[in-house]
């Protein structure tokens, strides 16, 4: 005889996907959904996007304050000295199948990096900060090297005196980017650096809570990012725009897609109830990159999609929507959109890992059990 428990006990907090459930305190970032605000360590994302640099934001996330000139120069030197990845890791990248998903390649290569860091298992805060700097420096090198090898090209040696944005675009294409593209990409990295307890960040904190290494925690975060409900939305946005093809096709395409209940990627958000503040900057970047290239087609199509989605569904664009055409216009392959997210988000992941180590307690929630009880065991011969 079975007894099914349908209602949770009165003391149990239950929420599908933990939506709206506060699981801990953090100073790293805050998302104020009803106001469309995002702050890093107290600083509004609009101010950081306007005045700051990605390296300065990384320092802010890790140290809870902005750096002095001396501190920022020291961080830049440390990052520049860490760009290069071990030759053994390059050898492994050469052996990975060329059709492997770039996010999976990044996950595997980051795991491999741990083998060549003699201090990897030291999770003291000073050492963990150094690991955070090293990973932030090496993520763009890994992504660029893996992509070039996939395309039958040799990796490009990093430029130790250049910032992360310039260095990544240089290693990816084999030529220095324009100052405009480098600056734009630097701001894109700022915009994606952290976003409170999203799926990958929460995963990183859960793993760090076991006192696993920074590497293990970051590898787990990349695993969470690889899922289509978290990463990959901007890639799908660009694929949809390419499928539409022309501005004149947008309205008919969108109406047919909505009638077929096809999800249009890049709209709506689990937290924001108004415009995603990051989309405000990326909309402008999409227009600017198009104007510089003499081709505003993708921006104009994106604007049309945005207008129709607001009219038909009442949905605002999120960070993924305009980042798609922005990345496309500066020549970034679609397959790299999610790994590039990780190139930025490694700063946020590691900031949360450092915070978890500082005041650690094993993260062990309870489940609201709704299965049967008091089921009588029947021997296998009698079933």
GIZIDA-V10620 format. One record per residue. N is the residue number from 1. PHI is phi as a letter, one per 20 degrees, with the letter a starting at -180 (* if undefined). Layout:
n=N phi=PHI
n=N phi=PHI
This chain:
n=1 phi=*
n=2 phi=d
n=3 phi=c
n=4 phi=e
n=5 phi=e
n=6 phi=e
n=7 phi=d
n=8 phi=f
n=9 phi=g
n=10 phi=f
n=11 phi=e
n=12 phi=e
n=13 phi=e
n=14 phi=c
n=15 phi=b
n=16 phi=f
n=17 phi=m
n=18 phi=l
n=19 phi=f
n=20 phi=m
n=21 phi=e
n=22 phi=e
n=23 phi=d
n=24 phi=r
n=25 phi=e
n=26 phi=b
n=27 phi=d
n=28 phi=f
n=29 phi=b
n=30 phi=b
n=31 phi=d
n=32 phi=d
n=33 phi=f
n=34 phi=f
n=35 phi=d
n=36 phi=m
n=37 phi=d
n=38 phi=c
n=39 phi=c
n=40 phi=d
n=41 phi=l
n=42 phi=n
n=43 phi=e
n=44 phi=f
n=45 phi=f
n=46 phi=f
n=47 phi=f
n=48 phi=f
n=49 phi=f
n=50 phi=e
n=51 phi=d
n=52 phi=e
n=53 phi=c
n=54 phi=f
n=55 phi=f
n=56 phi=f
n=57 phi=f
n=58 phi=g
n=59 phi=g
n=60 phi=g
n=61 phi=f
n=62 phi=f
n=63 phi=d
n=64 phi=m
n=65 phi=b
n=66 phi=f
n=67 phi=e
n=68 phi=e
n=69 phi=g
n=70 phi=f
n=71 phi=f
n=72 phi=f
n=73 phi=f
n=74 phi=f
n=75 phi=f
n=76 phi=f
n=77 phi=f
n=78 phi=f
n=79 phi=f
n=80 phi=g
n=81 phi=f
n=82 phi=d
n=83 phi=g
n=84 phi=f
n=85 phi=d
n=86 phi=g
n=87 phi=g
n=88 phi=f
n=89 phi=f
n=90 phi=f
n=91 phi=f
n=92 phi=f
n=93 phi=g
n=94 phi=f
n=95 phi=e
n=96 phi=f
n=97 phi=g
n=98 phi=f
n=99 phi=e
n=100 phi=f
n=101 phi=f
n=102 phi=g
n=103 phi=f
n=104 phi=f
n=105 phi=f
n=106 phi=f
n=107 phi=g
n=108 phi=f
n=109 phi=f
n=110 phi=f
n=111 phi=f
n=112 phi=f
n=113 phi=g
n=114 phi=g
n=115 phi=f
n=116 phi=d
n=117 phi=d
n=118 phi=f
n=119 phi=d
n=120 phi=g
n=121 phi=e
n=122 phi=e
n=123 phi=d
n=124 phi=f
n=125 phi=f
n=126 phi=f
n=127 phi=f
n=128 phi=f
n=129 phi=f
n=130 phi=f
n=131 phi=f
n=132 phi=f
n=133 phi=f
n=134 phi=f
n=135 phi=f
n=136 phi=f
n=137 phi=f
n=138 phi=e
n=139 phi=g
n=140 phi=f
n=141 phi=f
n=142 phi=f
n=143 phi=f
n=144 phi=f
n=145 phi=f
n=146 phi=f
n=147 phi=f
n=148 phi=f
n=149 phi=f
n=150 phi=f
n=151 phi=e
n=152 phi=m
n=153 phi=d
n=154 phi=e
n=155 phi=f
n=156 phi=d
n=157 phi=f
n=158 phi=f
n=159 phi=d
n=160 phi=f
n=161 phi=e
n=162 phi=d
n=163 phi=f
n=164 phi=f
n=165 phi=f
n=166 phi=f
n=167 phi=f
n=168 phi=f
n=169 phi=f
n=170 phi=f
n=171 phi=f
n=172 phi=f
n=173 phi=d
n=174 phi=n
n=175 phi=b
n=176 phi=f
n=177 phi=f
n=178 phi=f
n=179 phi=g
n=180 phi=f
n=181 phi=f
n=182 phi=f
n=183 phi=f
n=184 phi=g
n=185 phi=f
n=186 phi=f
n=187 phi=f
n=188 phi=g
n=189 phi=f
n=190 phi=f
n=191 phi=f
n=192 phi=e
n=193 phi=f
n=194 phi=b
n=195 phi=b
n=196 phi=l
n=197 phi=e
n=198 phi=f
n=199 phi=g
n=200 phi=f
n=201 phi=f
n=202 phi=f
n=203 phi=f
n=204 phi=g
n=205 phi=f
n=206 phi=f
n=207 phi=f
n=208 phi=f
n=209 phi=f
n=210 phi=e
n=211 phi=m
n=212 phi=f
n=213 phi=f
n=214 phi=g
n=215 phi=g
n=216 phi=f
n=217 phi=f
n=218 phi=f
n=219 phi=f
n=220 phi=f
n=221 phi=f
n=222 phi=f
n=223 phi=g
n=224 phi=f
n=225 phi=f
n=226 phi=f
n=227 phi=f
n=228 phi=f
n=229 phi=e
n=230 phi=d
n=231 phi=e
n=232 phi=n
n=233 phi=f
n=234 phi=f
n=235 phi=f
n=236 phi=f
n=237 phi=f
n=238 phi=f
n=239 phi=f
n=240 phi=f
n=241 phi=f
n=242 phi=f
n=243 phi=f
n=244 phi=f
n=245 phi=n
n=246 phi=c
n=247 phi=g
n=248 phi=f
n=249 phi=e
n=250 phi=f
n=251 phi=f
n=252 phi=f
n=253 phi=f
n=254 phi=f
n=255 phi=f
n=256 phi=f
n=257 phi=f
n=258 phi=f
n=259 phi=f
n=260 phi=e
n=261 phi=l
n=262 phi=e
n=263 phi=f
n=264 phi=e
n=265 phi=f
n=266 phi=n
n=267 phi=c
n=268 phi=n
n=269 phi=b
n=270 phi=f
n=271 phi=d
n=272 phi=f
n=273 phi=d
n=274 phi=c
n=275 phi=f
n=276 phi=f
n=277 phi=f
n=278 phi=f
n=279 phi=f
n=280 phi=g
n=281 phi=f
n=282 phi=f
n=283 phi=f
n=284 phi=f
n=285 phi=f
n=286 phi=g
n=287 phi=f
n=288 phi=f
n=289 phi=f
n=290 phi=f
n=291 phi=f
n=292 phi=f
n=293 phi=e
n=294 phi=m
n=295 phi=b
n=296 phi=e
n=297 phi=g
n=298 phi=f
n=299 phi=f
n=300 phi=f
n=301 phi=f
n=302 phi=f
n=303 phi=f
n=304 phi=f
n=305 phi=f
n=306 phi=g
n=307 phi=f
n=308 phi=f
n=309 phi=f
n=310 phi=f
n=311 phi=f
n=312 phi=e
n=313 phi=c
n=314 phi=m
n=315 phi=d
n=316 phi=e
n=317 phi=f
n=318 phi=d
n=319 phi=g
n=320 phi=f
n=321 phi=f
n=322 phi=e
n=323 phi=f
n=324 phi=g
n=325 phi=f
n=326 phi=f
n=327 phi=f
n=328 phi=f
n=329 phi=f
n=330 phi=e
n=331 phi=n
n=332 phi=e
n=333 phi=f
n=334 phi=g
n=335 phi=f
n=336 phi=e
n=337 phi=g
n=338 phi=f
n=339 phi=g
n=340 phi=f
n=341 phi=g
n=342 phi=f
n=343 phi=g
n=344 phi=e
n=345 phi=f
n=346 phi=g
n=347 phi=f
n=348 phi=f
n=349 phi=g
n=350 phi=f
n=351 phi=f
n=352 phi=f
n=353 phi=f
n=354 phi=f
n=355 phi=f
n=356 phi=f
n=357 phi=f
n=358 phi=f
n=359 phi=c
n=360 phi=e
n=361 phi=b
n=362 phi=g
n=363 phi=e
n=364 phi=b
n=365 phi=f
n=366 phi=d
n=367 phi=e
n=368 phi=e
n=369 phi=f
n=370 phi=c
n=371 phi=e
n=372 phi=f
n=373 phi=c
n=374 phi=l
n=375 phi=e
n=376 phi=e
n=377 phi=f
n=378 phi=d
n=379 phi=g
n=380 phi=g
n=381 phi=f
n=382 phi=d
n=383 phi=f
